[in-house]
């Protein structure tokens, strides 16, 4: 079978036939089979156009498909198996676990930490609305924090990447089969990485808040580690991509510098510890760290907008007067994304999708939607509004903008397709994802070699394994989407696309009576 599938003389229809066969074998073993995708789609609440609860369930389930390491008995994405079981051995450390960031088999610490922070923030703000999905969200967070604790187990050292990205990208193979070198990269006193270190501290601090009541001992471990990791980030300053450029660039270069992460990390530690030293740190260093800079892109690289929103809560809701200036900074960001507002600088597609850049644009759609909803929550609590020049915008306006973005993602767009795998009747079938595109281990136990998988990667056949809940990079600036596996800019999913969406979907599922 493997010879037929991968021989150079194989015809496209033969690949299609075999992948169709593998689809039923792989997804038949899963607790989320193809039939469940469509069954849930039609049970919509009468007030809502979309089944936000179904989308929420799937957006969290996605993280199980990105797991690295020894999978647990209750793994629901059952076409995935154990992988990366010797990760860290190159430097004699245990780095088994964590998440693959996107459609490859590398563990990049920088986006993984940001994913963890945003998943945690989703639970902190909207976990009270999640009901049955709250435990699944916490499980997704803990899978990451268990790994981040391993990656920060040695003082003044953070292991920030496992795997050689260039060699990994030259192969198209399942994570269960990968045989590329699992190099380990780290930052330390001599090769600093304030950006990745401060983001890791933010992730651990945010997660400590999530687990404070349900697992206080674990929460204390996370917070203690967050404090020491932030101290390292602040004491030994520099961008991690300066010292590790050949290994982390162009994949996850720190283009925005490390100042935004120091502000972001301090904001999370202030929130988690209530220690005045972090508040004083923010007051003293905020301007130096770019608190007032005009940048309106929030994602794995630039955290300024998120830090402004988070710190504004301390002023609006907790009445920390010394942070009053952050209300203006936060308003400036919000004004930049409101269509038609004074100072609006955000592009939208003809179909209404926020558009920042061609590569993985949906990450900015989900992160911006989350910030809009979260800021609307803070404004409502403080009974105030957004000021954009002489114009005023209510929390309701912010929520309506966020809803328009989430609804576009779920199918209200010119192509009438959902950009979440498994949600709705029409969604991407050829996502740029190695594990999803290749026959699963259960149906094809024989190893698929490094270059053999490219026959499938370059084919037009639908992926045999549904990576349920995965949100892809999305359409271009003209609302076009080719559903082409080789187009990583539009067809690749990523953990940091889903993480803020979890919070947004929780809000809408509750708002429309679905939770």
Secondary structure, DSSP 4 states (H G I P E B T S, - for coil): -HHHHH-TT--HHHHHHHHHHHHHHHHHSSSS-HHHHHHHHT---TT-SS-HHHHHHHHHHHHHHTB-BS--TT-SSTT---B-TTTTGGGT------B--SSSS-EEHHHHHHHHHHHHHHHHHHGGGTGGGHHHHHHHHHHHHHHHHHHT-STTEEEEEES-HHHHHT----TTT--S---EEEEESSS--HHHHHHHHHHHHHHHHHTTTT-HHHHHHHHHHHHHHHHHHHHS---HHHHSHHHHTTTS--TT-SHHHHHHHHHHHHHHH--HHHHHHHHHHTTTTTTT------SSS--HHHHHHHHHHHHHTT--GGGTHHHHHHHHHHHHHSTTSTT---EE-TTS-EE--STTTHHHHHHHHHHHHHHHHHHHHHT--EEETTEEE-HHHHHHHHHHHHHHHHT-STT--BSBTTSSS-B-SS-S-HHHHSPPTTT--S---TTTTHHHHTS-PPPSS--TT-B-----TTS-----TT-HHHH---HHHHHHHHHHHHHHHHHTT--
